[in-house]
Amino acid sequence: MKSSEWKVVKLEDVCYFGNDKIETKMISLEDYISTENMLPNKGGISIASSLPSTKVVRMYEKNDVLISNIRPYFKKIWFARKIGGASNDVLILKGRNKKILDNKFMYYYLSQDGFFSYVTATAKGTKMPRGDKTAIMNYKINLPTIQEQENIVRILTSLDKKIEINNEINKKLEELAQAIFKHWFVDFEFPNENGEPYKSSGGEMVESELGMIPKGWKIGSINDLGTIVSGGTPSKKKEEYYTEHGIPWITPKDLSLNKNRFISRGTIDITEEGLKNSRAKLMPKGTVLFSSRAPIGYIAIAKNEVSTNQGFKSIIPKNNIGSEFVYQFLKMNKEIIESRASGSTFKEISGGELKKIPAIIPSNNIIYRYNLITIKISSFIKNNEEELEKLRTIRDTLLPKLMSGEIRVPVEEEK
């Protein structure tokens, strides 16, 4: 074994901005990347909601590195695995020479918080800061030999693959949980006493103000599912109200950055004094957090006691209902809840209006049987999320150490 030689280079020495074009008609929603469908905090991408009206867009290719150039503090970055098109607000970085730079190494190097802090500090504009392309190309990176780059990439990619697998498992589990809820409480095809689908097997249905429902069920509202609790914010002028290790205090931004079903805390905690001197309330484990404004519909289940800011209308489920039912009900009825919102500057659903949202209340026996099934799915999702957090921590701890050379990856000597 021998030590590899590292050298400091500017980004422009090893890569450049791609500016080739591709016809918009040649790409699909899955292939179009804009700052809107790039996920924050290095979360990759989602499917675009629409294609641009322009005839052409900028083309990216497999192994390019795409970075959102608007509000760089959101840390949106993606390593391309295919060919597609991108908006003008997305930077496309291409390596100059494969013998000098491994593009996946460049992706990992630029995924570090230090790069995004640099881009944010050198950005232009205040309300909508944009990265300065010249400054970005002047960013300095510590570059090992191509052999060591490839070894580093193998280590980090193996962790990312495990993270991707766990994410895919959780996605399928979430789809299963939603399908069960719809099957039981929308289609009314829960198993009857013989294990057959209730409605299609001739289960007795009765009239209600919301249409035909199974006999023994009733019509109520969200208020019948649990206690609705509004959040609050301690005075920002009182530093003693905020701390790093105190009472978990969640904001909608925390849920936008954390796509997990379960949440334990946000980016900042509050103190006992902060809780007492605000409208925030301490809510128990299992509380379902639902953002009620800007935007409406972020949702998560509390893993422990938490409080929230005023951007939430949280629901503490009744014991016979449970978190899973409330969680799926809110997800299924998001559009109905949004339609009840009001406001000129931004839409918000009030606690009073939320209480009026109608709900079909199943019999206690059906709810009990439903919870027996879905609590297992919920537990799998939570365990997977906890493993994901550990994997991300390992990766994010290794990343700067590998990129700085603090931890060296052995390279076989040439014979």
Legacy VTK file of the C-alpha trace (Angstrom):
# vtk DataFile Version 3.0
C-alpha trace
ASCII
DATASET POLYDATA
POINTS 415 float
0.000 0.000 0.000
1.091 3.567 -0.564
-0.371 6.978 0.227
-2.188 8.690 -2.603
-1.236 12.188 -3.607
-4.002 14.733 -3.050
-4.153 18.141 -4.678
-6.327 21.214 -4.181
-8.104 22.361 -7.367
-10.847 24.768 -8.265
-14.127 23.274 -9.399
-13.674 24.865 -12.825
-10.417 22.909 -13.268
-12.235 19.584 -13.264
-15.814 20.311 -14.368
-18.051 22.734 -16.268
-21.711 23.788 -16.508
-23.692 21.819 -19.094
-25.764 23.953 -21.447
-26.814 21.577 -24.255
-30.518 21.544 -25.163
-33.136 18.851 -25.569
-36.640 19.194 -27.020
-39.285 19.257 -24.316
-41.416 16.780 -26.283
-38.616 14.238 -25.903
-38.871 14.080 -22.100
-41.526 12.949 -19.624
-42.537 14.197 -16.177
-40.171 11.594 -14.697
-37.263 13.087 -16.663
-37.848 16.782 -15.987
-35.949 18.342 -13.097
-36.709 21.772 -11.676
-36.030 23.368 -8.325
-39.650 22.561 -7.387
-39.286 18.789 -7.672
-35.789 18.582 -6.214
-36.084 17.550 -2.578
-34.399 19.538 0.209
-31.615 18.309 2.450
-30.016 16.143 -0.277
-33.220 14.120 -0.627
-32.959 13.600 -4.375
-35.953 14.244 -6.634
-39.669 13.597 -6.991
-41.796 13.432 -10.157
-42.488 16.842 -11.717
-46.077 18.086 -11.664
-45.873 19.556 -15.182
-43.548 20.166 -18.104
-42.516 23.693 -19.150
-44.207 25.387 -22.128
-40.861 26.087 -23.828
-39.882 24.036 -26.884
-36.482 23.141 -25.465
-34.896 22.781 -22.034
-31.329 22.223 -20.900
-30.226 18.601 -21.187
-28.594 16.544 -18.471
-27.022 13.129 -18.984
-26.287 10.078 -16.888
-23.655 10.764 -14.184
-24.164 14.541 -14.261
-24.553 16.343 -10.932
-27.629 18.592 -10.674
-27.896 21.356 -8.060
-30.790 23.738 -7.453
-29.441 27.265 -7.769
-32.337 28.965 -5.957
-32.170 29.244 -2.180
-29.073 27.049 -1.940
-29.547 26.669 1.818
-32.200 24.033 1.013
-29.314 21.760 -0.098
-30.948 20.280 -3.193
-28.599 18.019 -5.145
-29.045 14.919 -7.317
-26.793 12.480 -9.165
-28.369 11.763 -12.567
-28.977 8.149 -13.559
-30.514 8.876 -16.956
-30.925 11.495 -19.683
-33.496 14.253 -19.273
-34.177 17.972 -19.161
-33.759 20.608 -16.469
-34.988 24.139 -15.844
-32.675 27.139 -15.992
-32.640 27.318 -12.191
-30.882 23.955 -11.978
-27.114 23.815 -12.475
-25.795 20.854 -14.467
-22.206 19.958 -13.585
-20.179 17.748 -15.920
-16.701 16.327 -15.358
-13.974 17.355 -17.805
-11.881 14.186 -17.676
-12.855 10.751 -16.343
-9.215 9.961 -15.657
-8.998 12.899 -13.238
-12.479 13.136 -11.701
-15.065 10.482 -10.870
-18.433 12.243 -11.237
-19.937 10.336 -8.312
-17.006 11.538 -6.181
-17.850 15.099 -7.244
-21.474 14.494 -6.211
-20.441 13.310 -2.754
-17.927 16.132 -2.338
-20.535 18.769 -3.193
-23.124 17.084 -0.934
-21.205 18.335 2.087
-22.714 21.129 4.152
-19.553 23.165 3.616
-20.282 23.519 -0.101
-23.867 24.665 0.443
-22.729 27.124 3.130
-20.217 28.540 0.638
-22.841 28.847 -2.131
-25.273 30.493 0.299
-22.632 32.960 1.523
-21.668 33.957 -2.052
-25.231 33.949 -3.433
-26.847 37.030 -4.998
-30.189 38.415 -3.872
-32.015 38.397 -0.547
-35.642 37.293 -0.994
-34.753 34.682 -3.605
-30.968 34.156 -3.350
-29.277 32.490 -6.312
-25.881 30.884 -6.374
-23.167 32.881 -8.122
-21.875 30.668 -10.943
-18.441 32.292 -10.968
-18.071 31.849 -7.225
-19.230 28.241 -7.494
-16.574 27.487 -10.094
-13.970 29.053 -7.787
-14.895 26.619 -5.008
-11.849 24.580 -4.006
-11.916 20.824 -3.588
-9.337 18.408 -2.232
-8.848 15.840 -4.996
-7.226 12.418 -4.469
-6.120 10.121 -7.298
-8.844 8.579 -9.419
-8.210 5.171 -7.793
-8.845 6.537 -4.315
-11.871 8.487 -5.554
-13.379 5.264 -6.866
-12.739 3.447 -3.573
-14.345 6.268 -1.589
-17.342 6.216 -3.924
-17.768 2.450 -3.404
-17.966 2.888 0.371
-20.482 5.737 0.245
-22.533 4.139 -2.538
-22.939 0.933 -0.518
-24.475 2.963 2.312
-26.696 4.896 -0.095
-27.961 1.663 -1.652
-29.010 0.365 1.756
-30.722 3.701 2.453
-32.484 3.489 -0.903
-33.677 -0.065 -0.212
-35.093 0.933 3.185
-36.806 3.953 1.629
-38.381 1.746 -1.020
-39.567 -0.751 1.610
-41.176 2.051 3.611
-42.800 3.454 0.481
-44.402 0.067 -0.228
-45.475 -0.324 3.406
-47.060 3.130 3.329
-48.906 2.275 0.123
-50.141 -0.932 1.763
-51.352 0.950 4.842
-53.227 3.460 2.679
-54.764 0.671 0.589
-56.033 -1.117 3.713
-57.591 2.095 5.051
-59.370 2.742 1.747
-60.509 -0.874 1.466
-61.963 -0.909 4.962
-63.281 2.618 5.495
-64.023 3.978 2.017
-65.004 0.869 0.065
-66.436 -0.796 3.210
-64.809 -4.107 2.267
-63.417 -4.942 5.713
-63.586 -8.677 6.558
-66.934 -9.801 7.937
-67.298 -12.551 10.540
-66.579 -15.126 7.802
-63.509 -13.289 6.553
-65.333 -12.126 3.405
-65.430 -8.511 2.069
-68.336 -6.897 3.954
-70.090 -4.816 1.311
-69.690 -7.085 -1.712
-70.747 -10.093 0.398
-74.099 -8.504 1.189
-73.241 -6.780 4.460
-76.127 -4.641 5.664
-75.811 -0.948 4.750
-77.899 1.928 6.122
-78.554 5.444 4.910
-76.680 8.406 6.369
-76.059 12.059 5.521
-72.833 10.934 3.822
-74.461 8.124 1.866
-74.774 4.425 2.633
-72.604 3.164 5.503
-72.321 -0.213 7.284
-74.900 -0.921 9.960
-73.578 -0.053 13.419
-71.384 2.793 12.119
-72.242 6.457 12.633
-71.561 9.905 11.239
-69.463 12.265 13.353
-66.576 14.655 12.811
-62.821 14.883 13.310
-63.647 16.046 16.816
-64.889 12.508 17.525
-61.500 11.058 16.602
-59.489 12.947 19.188
-58.637 16.238 20.859
-57.551 19.033 18.507
-54.632 21.067 19.873
-53.186 24.294 18.431
-49.521 25.156 18.788
-47.691 28.322 19.750
-44.366 30.116 19.486
-42.445 31.556 22.456
-41.240 35.130 22.030
-38.246 35.189 19.662
-36.867 38.096 21.696
-36.316 35.844 24.703
-33.224 33.740 24.095
-33.844 31.855 27.325
-36.990 30.356 25.764
-34.943 28.355 23.256
-32.316 25.655 23.725
-30.603 22.757 21.961
-31.671 20.112 24.457
-35.078 20.763 25.931
-38.711 20.216 24.976
-39.100 19.092 21.336
-40.763 21.888 19.347
-41.851 21.131 15.783
-42.467 23.557 12.912
-43.885 22.843 9.424
-40.380 23.381 8.022
-39.173 20.450 10.140
-41.725 18.212 8.433
-40.792 19.556 4.991
-37.156 18.574 5.622
-37.996 15.310 7.375
-40.204 13.115 5.178
-40.506 10.387 7.801
-43.851 9.232 9.136
-42.544 9.549 12.708
-40.807 12.525 14.291
-39.141 12.978 17.669
-37.931 16.597 17.513
-37.298 19.546 15.214
-34.225 21.660 14.569
-34.632 23.580 17.821
-36.091 22.857 21.275
-37.770 25.162 23.757
-37.347 25.450 27.502
-39.931 24.932 30.243
-40.186 28.730 30.486
-40.674 28.953 26.750
-43.519 26.456 26.935
-45.183 28.300 29.830
-44.933 31.677 28.103
-46.472 30.599 24.805
-49.625 28.927 23.590
-47.641 25.793 22.834
-48.729 22.682 24.712
-46.904 19.480 25.542
-48.626 16.608 23.735
-48.173 12.866 24.304
-46.493 10.227 22.196
-48.781 9.145 19.374
-50.154 12.635 18.711
-50.763 13.189 14.999
-49.241 16.485 13.850
-51.002 18.176 10.918
-49.790 21.469 9.449
-52.748 23.808 9.180
-51.161 26.589 7.133
-48.285 27.462 4.822
-48.752 24.764 3.605
-51.663 22.640 4.747
-51.130 18.901 4.963
-47.663 18.077 6.310
-48.282 15.171 8.643
-46.332 13.039 11.125
-46.799 10.995 14.289
-44.951 12.027 17.462
-42.517 9.387 18.745
-42.402 11.079 22.156
-43.815 14.103 23.970
-43.658 17.139 21.666
-44.907 20.682 21.237
-45.429 22.606 17.992
-45.624 26.156 16.709
-48.898 27.751 15.626
-48.630 26.206 12.148
-50.235 22.984 13.384
-53.582 21.626 14.417
-52.525 18.406 16.116
-54.861 15.601 17.106
-54.414 13.529 20.245
-56.302 10.345 19.260
-58.910 8.842 21.528
-57.756 5.547 23.020
-60.291 3.481 21.068
-59.321 5.184 17.786
-55.517 5.195 17.729
-52.842 7.127 15.845
-52.913 4.996 12.698
-56.589 5.622 11.951
-56.259 9.387 12.535
-53.068 9.553 10.436
-54.646 7.800 7.453
-57.923 9.702 7.810
-56.129 13.057 7.589
-54.081 11.922 4.588
-57.184 10.630 2.820
-59.134 13.837 3.505
-56.417 16.424 2.884
-58.243 18.012 -0.066
-61.484 18.327 1.898
-59.599 19.982 4.762
-57.865 22.379 2.343
-61.238 23.340 0.851
-62.374 24.549 4.303
-59.337 26.806 4.741
-59.590 30.582 4.528
-57.298 33.616 4.450
-55.971 36.151 1.959
-52.208 36.145 2.587
-52.085 32.373 3.093
-54.738 29.718 3.567
-55.286 28.298 7.047
-57.730 25.841 8.554
-58.917 26.959 11.989
-59.451 24.587 14.887
-63.156 25.362 14.863
-63.482 24.589 11.174
-61.391 21.441 11.467
-63.769 20.131 14.141
-66.616 20.357 11.610
-64.965 18.104 9.023
-67.309 15.110 8.786
-66.054 11.621 9.548
-67.574 8.183 9.297
-66.998 6.519 12.671
-66.691 2.719 12.458
-67.797 0.389 15.228
-65.284 -0.168 18.021
-64.841 -3.808 16.969
-63.796 -2.852 13.434
-61.413 -0.156 14.691
-59.856 -2.697 17.083
-59.357 -5.250 14.306
-57.941 -2.580 11.988
-55.428 -1.468 14.602
-54.244 -5.035 15.210
-53.196 -5.221 11.557
-51.877 -1.725 10.936
-49.887 -1.376 14.159
-47.550 -4.059 12.776
-47.086 -2.118 9.527
-46.563 1.074 11.493
-43.956 -0.625 13.672
-42.037 -1.860 10.599
-42.036 1.665 9.160
-40.803 3.175 12.424
-38.018 0.605 12.787
-36.950 1.192 9.188
-36.894 4.947 9.742
-34.713 4.500 12.825
-32.310 2.316 10.841
-32.307 4.923 8.082
-31.321 7.612 10.574
-28.409 5.463 11.752
-27.271 4.811 8.183
-27.487 8.505 7.295
-25.535 9.396 10.424
-22.805 6.903 9.514
-22.671 8.214 5.940
-22.714 11.878 6.944
-20.023 11.257 9.580
-17.817 9.393 7.129
-18.341 11.835 4.267
-16.236 14.797 5.488
-13.571 12.499 6.922
-13.193 10.647 3.631
-13.272 13.838 1.582
-10.651 15.575 3.708
-8.315 12.584 3.809
-8.683 12.236 7.594
-9.762 8.655 6.902
-7.747 7.140 4.080
-8.964 4.359 1.831
-6.204 1.877 0.957
-5.188 1.809 -2.706
-3.410 -1.231 -4.055
0.094 -0.522 -5.259
0.748 -0.985 -8.935
2.924 -3.993 -9.691
LINES 1 416
415 0 1 2 3 4 5 6 7 8 9 10 11 12 13 14 15 16 17 18 19 20 21 22 23 24 25 26 27 28 29 30 31 32 33 34 35 36 37 38 39 40 41 42 43 44 45 46 47 48 49 50 51 52 53 54 55 56 57 58 59 60 61 62 63 64 65 66 67 68 69 70 71 72 73 74 75 76 77 78 79 80 81 82 83 84 85 86 87 88 89 90 91 92 93 94 95 96 97 98 99 100 101 102 103 104 105 106 107 108 109 110 111 112 113 114 115 116 117 118 119 120 121 122 123 124 125 126 127 128 129 130 131 132 133 134 135 136 137 138 139 140 141 142 143 144 145 146 147 148 149 150 151 152 153 154 155 156 157 158 159 160 161 162 163 164 165 166 167 168 169 170 171 172 173 174 175 176 177 178 179 180 181 182 183 184 185 186 187 188 189 190 191 192 193 194 195 196 197 198 199 200 201 202 203 204 205 206 207 208 209 210 211 212 213 214 215 216 217 218 219 220 221 222 223 224 225 226 227 228 229 230 231 232 233 234 235 236 237 238 239 240 241 242 243 244 245 246 247 248 249 250 251 252 253 254 255 256 257 258 259 260 261 262 263 264 265 266 267 268 269 270 271 272 273 274 275 276 277 278 279 280 281 282 283 284 285 286 287 288 289 290 291 292 293 294 295 296 297 298 299 300 301 302 303 304 305 306 307 308 309 310 311 312 313 314 315 316 317 318 319 320 321 322 323 324 325 326 327 328 329 330 331 332 333 334 335 336 337 338 339 340 341 342 343 344 345 346 347 348 349 350 351 352 353 354 355 356 357 358 359 360 361 362 363 364 365 366 367 368 369 370 371 372 373 374 375 376 377 378 379 380 381 382 383 384 385 386 387 388 389 390 391 392 393 394 395 396 397 398 399 400 401 402 403 404 405 406 407 408 409 410 411 412 413 414
